[in-house]
């Protein structure tokens, strides 16, 4: 008559129980497996039944004859359990506590209370009774937490399906926001391919058992059985295993600091040590962290600041804030590294944002740092909003700061700063302000506002937004610079353009300034060639003779746009796009190099490097283009890295600054961003069905150096721009299944060092001027490591290691055919080099 599991009076049920933990590299070969098997006998008896209802029961469960052995029976003499009996493996006190009876109170087949003397192997006590005999869906609380469960009742069996991803349990966990599902993919491989847990509970016999205890209240019955029983939660409890013989934070730092010296940052070893030190910092005290910061030398301090900030603990934040003085100009490099590490934070919290808002309201020795603080505030707002934190008090305050700064800027020069912050935050409520600045602002302000609109997702670029962008492109209200007009057109074409919008853009080609004609033509051709979303609409419009004719599609010039694949697979793709706009005199106006990563339906703006120049026509006695007659001489670089807009860098500003730099003849690259970044960061504790605990750690880091340079030679009438991107990347995954006496683990690591260089050479001694673009990827080693281990708390262990290496060949990425032809003219092949390979 019961709806759940019911035991007969005066019977002893004898069962056997086993749980197995397998960890492997996803290959499924038994000889490669590490793990352990725990087995025991289990005696179950009904101690008490409520006289007023059969569905109210008290059950006693006793574990006996516990055995622990290797899950890999082929291990033989290498088994860590060889020659050890259960008391030596588990510990005498643990074994005695484990084998003392536990009590469960059941009402209608669901556990309502649990009493024990010891926490060990909790799930042994709750595995058996968790079963209802009727079909349906319900929420159940067990060792894994509160989970959604489905029962399927059949004539001779009941199937129970638990949705493990629905289980709610208090555990420390975090993951990186907005990393294109890279974490999910790694975790999928790491958890599902590499971990298998099996459990088995089997009834062997029944025999005569003790008589029922008398009583009406379960509490009184338990007290009568043994007053030392303690009620505990059903959900699995957390225990921390202590680290033995571990180095102190200071000792760890001293052992790795040489790998983090500036000359070593291009090596994967630097990133590997950075990741390990970040993990150690997460358990460190503020005083210990501060002591290392205060005693470290100048050349390694920036890397130490990267690590301390990436730890993202209250102690590490307090230490770095105590160490840095924003009112001093002696540590500007360190202040910038701290701020960028905040911007790349994998799981920022409200306290970090609150700290930066407080700093922004204070005073600064450097205005560049003040601007960077506001730009990074924008990045943190976006990350917190992505994690459902848009209504947090600090986020609301930050939004008011950004939007208020644009609505009524206290200083005109602050407008750029607030626009850059909005370019990171991407607040929907900021779009009307962006439209105002895009249409009515001065050149650089207008250009920044339109590039900010370019970063918004398709749903936000409404018809109203596109009306303004169309007015800008077609100059209905005022004359705009080429950079602003072309960006406006690009935003229209990437956001569901209408038939008339595409038609009007196509009809404009031929009426534009010379190089802008060529640029817009290249954009249209790139959309068609790369099958972008707008390509169908463009093809529809091109069926009209007025838009598709020789005159329009034969415009000459050197400006260009090209998109290609770096890597491509059915599930993921990496793309590069390069577009370059020149002025009519042959001087670079803007080059824009983007790298995107796509996984499934998600995308990540991996990097963008934009080089801009203006007002340089006077150097070669050329005539500026329409609307650009009064521009100041300027050149600079702007970068986005992993979806975070960085503070732009200026090469020179003003004619006198330009001349001084030209006369000094320095073409040294200017660093846009340099440092160690924690890119992937996932930490999770899983409470397993068996009562054991699995820890999952996935980290990915990289050392990056993006630099740019502009060389300008009046003598050779040639200019050259370079963007160099060097990275070393390491991704580590670690899964351990831990008990208080034995641990099994699997560690995987993949690492590589790579470089990407973009060079644009312009010879303007003739017209049309000659332009050659080159995009080179250096050869890149790729290394994979796998370590599996078992370890007893007594120290005995087993370790298996594997490694695999390969070399990714270097290459020069193909661009359009016109570029190949022009490169042959800029760099004519020499007779002795005629056998060399390459694109040109």
C-alpha positions, 0 to 999 in steps of 0.5 A: 500500500506504500507509494515508496520503498517499504521493508518487511518487519523482522527481516535482515536484508543482506546486500553487496555494494560497489562503486568504481572510479575510472579516469582515462584519456577518452580512449577507453583502453583498460590498460590506460585507466587509473582509479579505484574500486570500493566494495562492501557488504551492506546489512539493512533492517527496519527498526521502527514503523509508525503505528499510525501509517505504514509509509513512515519508517526508520531504517538502519544500514550497516556497512561491513567487509570494506575492500579497496582495490585498483580498478585496473586489475592489470596493474599487478605489482605496481598497484598502490594497494598491493600488500595493504589491508583496509585499515592501513588504506582507509585508516583504522579510525575511519574504518571503524566509523564507516562500519558503525550503523547509520539511520534513515527516516523515510516517509513515502519512500523519501528520506526525511532525516539522516543520522550517523557517527561519521560522514564517510561514504554518505551515499552508501546510506542514501542510495537504497531508499531513494525510489518511488514506485509510480511514474512521474517527475519530482524534485529529490534531495540526495547527496548530489543536492536538490535534483530533478528526477523522472521515474518510469514504472514498469510491471517488474522494474522501476527506472529512475533518471536523474538530471545531473545538470539540474542538481542545486548544491552549494559548492565553490565554482566559477567559469569564464564569461563569454569565451565562445563556449571554449570552456564548455567544449574543454569541459565536455572533453574532460568530464564526459570522455575522461570520467566514468563512475559505476555503482552497483547494489545487489540483494543477496539474501534475506534472513530473520532480523531484529524485532521492531522498536516500540514508540510513536515518535521517531526522535524518541526511537533514535535516542533509545537506539543510541543517544550519540547519533547526530542528525546531518544534512542529506546533501554531501558535505565538503571536506578539504584535503590538506596539502603536505610538503607544499612550498610557501608562496614565497618559495613558489615565486622564487622557483618560477620568477626567472621564467617570467622575465621579459625575455622569456615571455614568448615561451609556453613555460612562462604561461605554465608557471603563471597559471600554477602561481595564480592557483597558489595565489588563490589560497594565499593571505594578503600579507604574503602577497604584499610582501612579494610585491614589495620585494620584487625587482622592476623588470619582473613586477609587471608579470607579478601584477598580472598574476596577482590581479588574475587570482581574483580573490579578496586577499589578492585585490587588497594586496595589489591596491595597497601596493599601487599608488595611482597618485604616483607616476613612477608605477604607470606601467604597473597600474596599466597592467593591473587595469588590463588584467581587471578587464580580462578578469574571468569572473569579476565581482561587484567589489572589483567594479566598486573599487574601480569606480572609487579609484576613478573618483580620486586623483591620478598622476597620469590622465592616461591611467584615469582614462584606462580606469573608465574604459575597464569599468565599461568592460566589467559592466558588460561581463557582470551584465552577462552574468545577470548582474545588471541590477547590482548597485555598482553596475547601476552606478557605473552605467550612470557614470558612462551615460552621464559623461556622454550626456553632459561631459564636464570636459570636452576631452573626456568624450572619447574616454566615455565613448571607449567605455561604452564601446566595452559596456555596449549598453542598449540605452547608450545607442541614442547617444552614439547616434547623436555623436556619430552624426553631429560629432567631429571626425575622431568622435564621429568615427569612434561612435560609429565603430562602437555601433559596429560592436552591437549585436544585430537586434540592437541595430534597428531601422531607426539606427540604420536611418541615421547611418544611411544619412551619415553614409550619404552625407544628407546633413553634413560632410563626413570623413571617409573613415566615418562613412565607410564604417556606417556602410559596414554597419548597415551591410552587416545588420539585415540591410533592406533592398533599398539600403543595398541598392543606394550603397551600390548606386553611390559607388562611382560618385565617391572619392576615388579610394573610397569607391575602390574600398566600398567595391571591395567590401561588396565583393568580399560579402559575395565571395565569403557568403556573408549574411548580406550576400543574398540581398546583394545578389538580388540587387545586382540583378538590376542593370543600374547597379551591376555594370562595368563602370561601377565594378571597374573602379581602380584604386589601392584600398581593399577588403578581404576575409579568409579562414585561419582554421575551419571545421564542422563545429568551429572556425577562425577567420581573419579580415583585413580592410585598408582605406587610403587617401587619394594621395596614397597615404594610409588612412586606416587599416583594420585587422580582425580575428574572430573565433566561432564555436557553434552559434557563439563568437568571440572577437579575438583581436582587432588592430586598427592603424589610423593616420590623417593630415599627412598630405602636406608632407608630399604636397598632395591635395586632401580629400573632400571634408578632410582639408583641415585635419591635424597630422595624426597617427595612432593605433587602437586594439580590441583583445578578447572582446575588450577595447583597450586605450588607443595609442598615439604615434604622433599628434600634430605637425611638430610632433610628426616632424620631430619623430621623423627627424629622430628616424626611430621606427621602433614598434610601440607596444599596444598590449603586453602581458600575461592573461588568464583566458579560460578559467573554470573551477567546479566541485561535483558531488558524485552519486557515490558520495565521493567528490570530483574537482574540475579545474580548467585554465587557459593562459597566454603571454601576448605582445601586440605592437605596431610601427609606422615608418615614413620615408620622404626620400624613398617616397615610401611608407610602411606599417607593421602590426606584430602579434606574438603569443604563447598559449597554454590550456590545462585541465585537471580532474580529480576524484578524491576521498579522505584516503585515496585520490585519482587524477587526470591532468591534460595540457596543450601548449603552443607558441605562435606569431602573426605579422601584418606588413603594408608597404606603400610606394607613392612616387607614382599614381596609382601608387603601389601597395603590397600587403603581407600577412605571415604566420610563423611556424608554431609547435604544438605540444600535448601532455597527459598525466594520470595518477593514483595516490594514497594519503600515506604517500604511495602513488602511481603515475603514467605520463604521455606526450605528443608533439607536432609542428604547424607549418608557417604560411603567408595568408592569401589576400586578393589577386590584385594584391599579389600582382602589386607585391610583385611590382613592389618587390620584383623577384631577384634572379638569385631568389627566383627559386624561393617559394611564397605567394609573390 
